[in-house]
């Protein structure tokens, strides 16, 4: 009896992301075209477009994949369900920066690719949306447990502060030269605790001042 030929493995989104990250690290530039990229990695060009419209969409998706992986890994710890919003934010940032560290060469390259930092940050658009949504959900859960409206935190302001905080931590991590990035862990803990303390105990105008400070530190 003739043996049945093995079915070819279906190309996944993760496969394409892996090919792309490897290409960037090996050649130190983005692929010249989707056609050449597909040919070099032995798959059909049309398979690329099943997942991404262009390379910019792929670059944004990489950061969203980092977020999804961090969120998933964090929630695999059954104890997280019993954490308060402060502890959940800490757990998320610790996990997220572990993932960035595992992909540090790629992350550093794409964040320093252009002299114009705004161009480099453009790929974080989807990540920004995800982090703000995550932060907003945390505060909504907190607010649901508060009886008086004056005790509730402003979800929109907090979510924006969480994003600015992330940018601050991202720059800190990029510049961190400590062993095993221990200083980044300290920065995460201090900044998350500060953010929550500020929102719990500080008038609204002070919150904006603190946000401007973090933004200024990030853009140095």
N, C-alpha and C positions, 0 to 999 in steps of 0.2 A: 504493500500500500504506500502510495506516495505521501510524504510528509507535507503537512499544510505549511505554507510560508508564513513566517512570523509577520504580524502586522507591525508597520512602522510606528515608532513612538510618536504620539501627537506632540507637536511643539507647543509649549506652555508659555504663559506670560513671563514666568520666572526664568525660563530658558533664555528668552530674548533679553531680559534685564541682565542676566549673568554674562551673556555674550557682549552686551554693550559696555558693562563695567570693565570687563577684561580688555576690550578694545581700547577704551580710554586710558587704562593704566599701562598697557603695553605700547601704545603709539603716542600717548600724550596729546591727543586731539580727538575730537568727535569724528565719527565716520563721515566720509565725503558725501555719501548718498545711501539711501535705503537699499537701492539695487546692489551696490558694491558690498554693503554690510551683510545683506542676506547671502550673496554669493560666497563671500569669505567664510561664512559660518554654515554653508551648505543647507540652506532652507529657501523656500520660495518667497519672493518679495511680497506676494499677496498675504502670506501668513503674518507678516509684520503688521499689516493694516487691520487685521482682526482684533488687535489689541490697542494699537496706537495710531494716531493720525500723522504724527511726525516725531522727530527726535526730542523736541521740546516737551511734548506730552509724555514721552517715555521718561525723561529726566524728572519731571514733576512726579510721575508715578513711583519712581524709586524712593523718593522721600515719603510718599504716602504709604509705601510698603514698609518702610522703617517704622512709621507710626503704627500701622496695623500689627506688625510683629511685636512691638513693645506692648501694645494694649493687650494682645492675646497672651503673651508670656506673663504679664502682670496678673491677669485674671485667672491664670492656671493655679495660682496660689489661693487656696480656698479661704485663707484668712483675710484676703483683701476685701471680700464682701462685707466684712465687719469693720473695716477701716472708716474713719471719718474722712472728710474731703482733704484735709491737710495731708494725712498719711497716704491717701490715694495719689495725690499730686507728687509727693516725694517718691513713691514707688514707681510711678510712671517715668519721671525724669531719670531716676537711677537706671531703670531698664532701658530707656531710650538711648542714653549716652553709652551704655554698654554695647548696644547695637552699632552706634556710630563708631565706637572704638574698634569694633571688629571689622569695620569698613573704612578705617581712618585714611588710608592712602587715597581711595576714591573721593571721599568727602573733602579732604583738604585740597585735592586737585580742582574739583568743580567749584569750590568756594573761592578759589584764588585764580580762576581761569582768566578772568578779565580784570583790567585795572579799575573799571567801573563796577563798584560793589553792588549797585542796584541791579545790574545785569546778572550778576552772580546770584542775587537773592530772588530773582524772578522765578527760579525753579522751585521755590518754597511756597508757592501760592496755595497748592492743595494742602500742604502740611499746615499752613497757617489756619486754613479753614477747619482742619481736624482738631488742632490744639485748642482753638477758641471754642469749638463745639464741646470738646471734652471738659474744659474748664467751666463752661456755662452749665453743663449737666451736673457737675459737682456742686455748684452753688445753688442750683435749683433744688437739689436734694436737701441741702442744708436749710434753705429757706422754707421748704415744706414742713420742717420740724419746728419752725418758729411761729409763735402765736401772734406777735405784734409786728406790724409792718416796719416800724422804725428799727427793728433788730435785723431786718433782712438786708442782705448785700445786693448791690446792683450787679446783675448778671452780665450785662454788656460791658460795663467798665472793668469788671474783674477779668472777663475773658480776654479783653484787649491787653490788660496788664500781664496776664499769663503769657501772651505771645511776646510782648516786649521782654519779659523775663527770660523766655526761651532764647531770644536773640542774644541777650547778655551772656547767658550760660554757654551758648554756642561759640561766641568769641572767646570766652574764658577757656573753654575746652581746647579750641584751636591753638591757643598760646601756652597751654599748660605743659610744663616740662617736668613735672613731678613724676616719680615712679608710680606706675599703675594709675596715673591720673588721680592721685589721692586728693589733690587740691580741688579738682573739679567736684568730687563727692562732697567736700566741705562747702564749696560754693553753692551747690544744689541745696544742701540742708539749710544753710544760712539764708539763702534768698527766698526759698519757699516759706520758711518760718517768718521771715520779715514781711513778705507779701501778706500773709494771713494776719499777722499782728497789726500791720498797717490798716487793713480793712476792718479789723475788729475794733481798733482803739483810736483811729485817727480821723479827723474831719475830712470831707471829700476833697477840699482843695489841696490837702497834704498828699492825698493819693495821687493826684495829677502831678504834683511836684516830684514825687518818687518815681512815677512813670517816666517823666522827662529826664530824670537822672539816669535811669537804666538805659534809656534810648541813647543819651549822650555817651555813656560808657561803651555801649555796643558799637557806635559808629566811629570811635577813636581809631 
